[in-house]
């Protein structure tokens, strides 16, 4: 029995190692060769920051970076505000059937393939532009709408569990003490759901930062994001400065994900600590 368990552990460990290797080996190669002085994938001649220096001289890349950051901040902010109030509305729904249908509809954009979402949005924007005779069907505005739309479900998914974990009696007590529903929300509910809001905003920012497929269908030549710029580079010989750019993006996304996990873990620790304190107070009261 012990030998069988040991064999299973070895097999499962080997399987996990192979999966992780396939997932992260290409990323590791990209990061390593972003420091390759020779600019040759067949030979690592020495460590150098040459390609990072070249990257900072690329005005087009920096324009694309600026566009990407502006779009990510705007779309994540809009999605966070709309998603927070949408989560509040879903939480307060009394009809279970309607609540279930709305929750399911909210999750549809996450299940849809990106290419389906991108094509459908492109057709919608072109149709609306044709009806109202807009000169430019696609551009920065359509990209903002598209990014906000696919960010929304993730924000709702982050905020809604926080509402469910909240003690309803706190809101009821605030209302009994004279607070209006809006004041009770901002004074009692909002502070409790802040970790979920922050996690949703960071997740939305990350998703917007590296989106390519949907952006490809709803963008215009005069507004190019970083993923689109990198994709256009692949049509020619890829410059090694793109390796440096991708490495920077990986580092930023990694830091954001670590921050999201840290905030979530800290929030859970505080909640557990609070429950333990309350339990101890109840025990002392009994004795």
C-alpha positions in Angstrom: 0.0 0.0 0.0 2.8 2.4 0.9 4.6 1.6 -2.3 1.4 2.2 -4.4 0.9 5.6 -2.7 4.6 6.5 -3.3 4.3 5.5 -7.0 1.2 7.7 -7.3 2.9 10.6 -5.8 5.9 10.2 -8.1 3.6 10.0 -11.2 1.5 13.0 -10.1 4.6 15.0 -9.4 6.1 14.2 -12.8 2.8 15.1 -14.5 2.7 18.5 -12.7 6.3 19.1 -13.6 5.7 18.4 -17.3 2.6 20.6 -17.4 4.4 23.5 -15.7 7.4 23.0 -18.0 5.2 23.2 -21.1 3.4 26.3 -19.7 6.3 28.3 -18.5 9.4 27.2 -20.5 8.5 29.4 -23.5 8.0 32.4 -21.2 11.4 31.7 -19.5 13.1 31.4 -22.9 11.6 34.8 -23.9 12.8 36.5 -20.8 16.3 35.0 -20.9 16.8 36.0 -24.6 15.5 39.5 -24.0 18.9 40.0 -22.3 20.9 38.3 -25.2 23.4 40.8 -26.5 23.8 39.2 -30.0 20.1 39.2 -30.9 20.3 35.6 -32.1 18.1 32.8 -30.8 20.7 30.2 -31.7 23.4 31.8 -29.5 23.4 33.5 -26.1 26.5 35.7 -26.4 26.2 37.5 -23.1 24.0 39.4 -20.7 23.0 42.9 -21.9 20.3 45.5 -21.5 20.8 46.5 -25.1 17.3 45.6 -26.2 15.7 47.3 -23.3 17.6 50.4 -24.3 16.4 50.0 -27.9 12.8 49.6 -26.7 12.9 52.9 -24.8 13.9 54.6 -28.1 10.9 53.2 -30.0 8.3 56.1 -30.0 5.6 53.9 -31.7 5.9 51.3 -28.9 5.6 53.9 -26.3 2.5 55.4 -28.0 1.0 51.9 -28.0 1.9 51.5 -24.3 0.2 54.8 -23.5 -2.9 53.8 -25.4 -3.0 50.4 -23.6 -2.6 51.9 -20.1 -5.3 54.6 -20.8 -7.7 52.0 -22.1 -7.0 49.6 -19.2 -7.5 52.3 -16.5 -10.7 53.7 -18.1 -12.3 50.3 -18.9 -11.4 48.8 -15.5 -12.7 51.9 -13.6 -16.0 51.9 -15.6 -16.4 48.1 -15.2 -15.7 48.4 -11.4 -18.4 51.1 -10.9 -21.0 49.4 -13.0 -20.1 45.9 -11.8 -20.3 46.9 -8.1 -23.8 48.3 -8.4 -24.8 45.3 -10.6 -23.6 42.9 -7.9 -25.6 44.9 -5.4 -28.7 44.6 -7.5 -28.2 40.9 -8.0 -27.6 40.5 -4.2 -30.8 42.3 -3.3 -33.1 40.5 -5.8 -35.9 38.6 -4.0 -37.1 36.4 -6.9 -34.7 33.4 -7.0 -35.6 32.5 -10.6 -34.9 36.0 -11.9 -31.7 36.1 -9.8 -30.5 32.8 -11.3 -31.2 34.0 -14.8 -29.4 37.3 -14.4 -26.4 35.6 -12.8 -26.3 33.1 -15.7 -26.6 35.9 -18.3 -23.8 37.8 -16.4 -21.5 34.8 -16.8 -22.1 34.3 -20.6 -19.3 36.8 -21.7 -16.8 34.7 -19.7 -17.9 31.5 -21.4 -18.0 32.9 -24.9 -14.9 32.5 -27.1 -13.1 35.8 -27.6 -13.4 35.6 -31.3 -17.2 35.3 -31.1 -17.4 38.3 -28.8 -15.0 40.3 -31.0 -16.9 39.6 -34.2 -20.3 40.2 -32.7 -19.2 43.5 -31.2 -17.6 44.6 -34.5 -20.8 43.9 -36.4 -22.9 45.7 -33.7 -20.7 48.8 -33.8 -20.7 48.9 -37.7 -24.5 48.5 -37.7 -24.9 51.4 -35.2 -22.5 53.6 -37.1 -24.5 52.9 -40.3 -27.8 53.7 -38.7 -26.6 57.0 -37.2 -24.3 57.9 -40.0 -21.2 58.0 -37.9 -18.0 58.7 -40.0 -15.8 56.2 -38.0 -17.4 53.0 -37.0 -14.5 51.8 -34.9 -11.9 53.5 -32.7 -11.0 54.3 -29.2 -14.6 54.6 -28.0 -15.6 51.2 -29.4 -12.5 49.6 -27.7 -13.5 51.2 -24.4 -17.0 49.8 -24.6 -15.7 46.4 -25.6 -13.1 46.2 -22.8 -15.6 47.4 -20.2 -18.1 44.8 -21.4 -15.8 41.8 -21.0 -14.4 43.2 -17.7 -17.9 43.4 -16.1 -18.5 39.7 -15.4 -15.1 39.4 -13.6 -15.8 42.4 -11.4 -19.3 41.1 -10.5 -17.7 37.7 -9.8 -15.3 39.4 -7.4 -17.8 41.6 -5.6 -20.9 39.4 -5.3 -19.3 36.9 -2.9 -18.4 39.8 -0.6 -22.0 40.8 -0.4 -23.0 37.2 0.4 -20.4 37.0 3.2 -21.7 40.2 4.8 -24.0 40.1 7.9 -27.4 41.4 6.8 -28.1 42.6 10.3 -25.5 45.3 10.0 -27.4 47.0 7.1 -30.7 46.5 8.9 -29.3 48.1 12.1 -28.0 51.1 10.1 -31.5 51.5 8.5 -33.1 51.2 12.0 -30.8 54.0 13.3 -32.0 56.4 10.6 -29.7 55.8 7.6 -31.2 56.0 4.2 -30.5 53.0 1.9 -27.9 54.9 0.0 -26.2 56.1 3.2 -26.3 52.6 4.7 -24.6 51.3 1.5 -21.7 53.8 1.7 -21.3 53.6 5.5 -21.8 49.9 6.1 -21.7 47.8 3.0 -19.1 49.6 0.9 -16.2 49.3 3.5 -16.9 45.5 3.7 -16.8 44.9 0.0 -13.7 47.1 -0.8 -11.4 44.0 -1.0 -13.7 42.5 -3.7 -13.8 45.8 -5.5 -10.0 46.2 -5.5 -9.6 42.6 -6.7 -12.2 43.1 -9.5 -10.5 46.4 -10.6 -7.1 44.8 -10.7 -8.4 41.7 -12.6 -10.2 44.0 -15.1 -7.0 46.1 -15.6 -5.0 42.9 -16.2 -7.5 41.5 -18.7 -7.6 44.8 -20.6 -3.9 45.1 -20.6 -3.2 41.9 -22.5 -6.4 41.5 -24.6 -5.7 41.0 -28.3 -8.5 39.1 -30.0 -11.4 41.4 -29.1 -9.3 44.5 -29.6 -8.3 43.3 -33.1 -11.9 43.3 -34.2 -13.0 46.6 -32.7 -9.9 48.7 -33.2 -8.9 51.3 -35.8 -5.5 52.1 -37.3 -5.3 55.4 -35.4 -5.6 53.8 -32.0 -3.2 50.8 -31.5 -2.7 49.0 -28.2 0.4 47.1 -27.2 -0.8 43.6 -28.0 -1.8 44.8 -31.5 1.6 46.5 -32.0 3.4 43.3 -31.0 1.2 41.2 -33.3 2.0 43.6 -36.2 5.7 43.1 -35.5 5.3 39.3 -36.1 4.5 40.0 -39.7 8.2 40.9 -40.2 11.3 39.8 -38.5 10.6 40.2 -34.8 12.9 42.8 -33.2 14.5 41.7 -30.0 13.2 44.8 -28.3 9.8 43.0 -28.5 11.3 40.3 -26.3 12.2 43.0 -23.8 8.7 44.5 -24.1 7.0 41.1 -23.5 9.2 40.5 -20.5 8.1 43.9 -19.0 4.5 43.0 -19.6 4.9 39.6 -17.9 6.6 41.2 -14.9 3.7 43.8 -14.6 1.0 41.2 -14.8 2.8 38.9 -12.3 3.1 41.8 -9.8 -0.6 42.6 -10.3 -1.7 39.0 -9.7 0.5 38.7 -6.6 -1.1 41.9 -5.3 -4.6 40.5 -6.0 -3.7 37.3 -4.1 -2.2 39.3 -1.3 -5.3 41.5 -0.8 -7.5 38.4 -0.9 -5.4 36.5 1.6 -5.2 39.5 3.9 -8.9 40.0 3.8 -9.6 36.4 4.6 -7.1 36.6 7.5 -8.9 39.6 8.9 -12.3 38.0 8.6 -11.0 34.8 10.3 -9.4 36.9 13.1 -12.7 38.8 13.6 -14.7 35.5 13.8 -12.2 34.1 16.4 -12.5 37.3 18.5 -16.3 37.1 18.5 -16.2 33.4 19.4 -13.9 34.2 22.3 -16.2 36.9 23.5 -19.2 34.6 23.4 -17.3 32.0 25.4 -16.3 34.5 28.0 -19.9 35.7 28.3 -21.1 32.2 28.9 -18.6 31.7 31.7 
